[in-house]
């Protein structure tokens, strides 16, 4: 009997030693359902190699439903421990409502430049409520086979850009630009915010809008709207009904030569396109010496103030500030670029192309997010409306500029 009891104790001890004993489960809430495999197969296992006692569960919500869903969960006290965050004002609202915890005492934050932390900080920078994860860069993807077939060179200036579009249109076999206006956010984000920094000189112009020193009615904004209006000559027939997925399909199927977009599409196209593609930076205005690209602080992650396992969640957040996570994320989700100062190696050739522009061009972020996006009507939604109107030919460039400026003057003192 003593031998049996002894054997049972040894066997039980073996079982409890062999099975992981979790000190707490950390649930991550995210709108990114397309990179779940990267989290489950690479990121979380890498973390567990260092912290085997903490279980991490990645929980994605359909992107269009995420904002409303996470607000309801946080208000009801049943959200996950970690909350994936978009930048600036929408996430700041969650913090101001007491739903996100301050992360000022988190280790590893010294690895980030202030511009990255600003996206998830209070206006006076007294509280940081999100760990910066990644940025995305705007640009144009192009079908290298089509360019080779038609003898096209990558355009560097706007005149070269429109010459390339004209040659593609004249050939008649391909749609020059894969973009539509049915989803108004798409033409605004991938048109206005893509080429715009070359018009408002990057951070100079973005901050000028914040201070009121620049207005949307200034000549360079009107010129920007005029340029976007020309795009319609090179878009598909019926582009007014063309959705964002339609544009993706036109490019993926090889029917369109150029796709105005950003680095976030690398992940999708590398899986679906059966041709070689690359990217070029937003063409500069003719005669312009400096170049500017929108490298937007896109995704961060914060701590639910009512997290069930806050200590374990903080361990995970600190791990995210390290180089190991950065390199995994950059290579498993190409086109999303880590925001901290660690030196990492990126393998994807198109991602490398996007990154290379930062060596020669100044970077900025989208000019409608920080502070100026808080009013009613929301500046972002106003830009969606007026940019699509310009491209559709229902709003003149001057009218678009006036409506954008009026939306700010309606509530924002520096523009009154």
C-alpha angles and dihedrals in degrees: 000000000000089000091051092049091046091049091048091052092049091047092048091048089050092051093050091045093049095048118070114251107210119209089202142337118246116205118201117206114207142163091211105098093159096068098046091113091056090054097043099040103034118008101045094042089051090052092046090053086067098031109028092165095066119077115208123197122193110212118187129195126198104273096236090053099041101090095051092039097052093046090052092047093048092048091048093047095239103103123121123268096257124042122203108224138205113218130274128342105018091052092041087060090057090052094046089053089057095248097118126055126232112254098195092123096049116122119237099036090114086074092073130077115236092248089063093047092048090073090066102031135091116263092261092045091237093127132034113199103173138048108230110239112171149344130213126215127219123229144115126285118208139191106246093199092057092046090051093046093051096038094242127163124212107266120235101177132043093250089053089047094055091043089056091048090050093051092050091048092048092052088058099204099095140039107246098213125030100206134108139186103226089095098048093194090062098057091043096046097040096035113030097031091040102057096017099089089065087059100045095035098245118264092006092064096037091055090042089062090049093053095039092241087119128044131200086239091064115118096253092058092048088049089051091054089048091054093049089051089062091059091077090071089067103039126099122278108272093021089153088074095039113116130204092260089049090056091048090052094048090056097039092051092052095246095119129052103205131031119194103215141102146264093281089077094062091084092053099042095045087061099042111028118088094197134070114266135178138171141245130203122253105283114251122238113265110274093015113136101192126055128212132197132190106239097175124201094235113167137026136159130229139188120253106237087222096044115156091220107026096159093055091043090055090052088056092046091052090051089053090061091064133092094248094066092041094056094044093048094045092053101036093046101031115199094039105099122204113244101214130089100254116124109239138171119241117198106187110097095214091049088051089053092054091047092050092065090067088067093063106021133062115243131225139162132244109295097221100060111066116074095317091074094067102082135091114276092037112238092225092057091046090054090049089056100044097041092051088045092054093049091046090050094239096108125045119228090247091050091049091053092048093049093049091050093045091054090059096041088054092072113355113090099208087062097046 
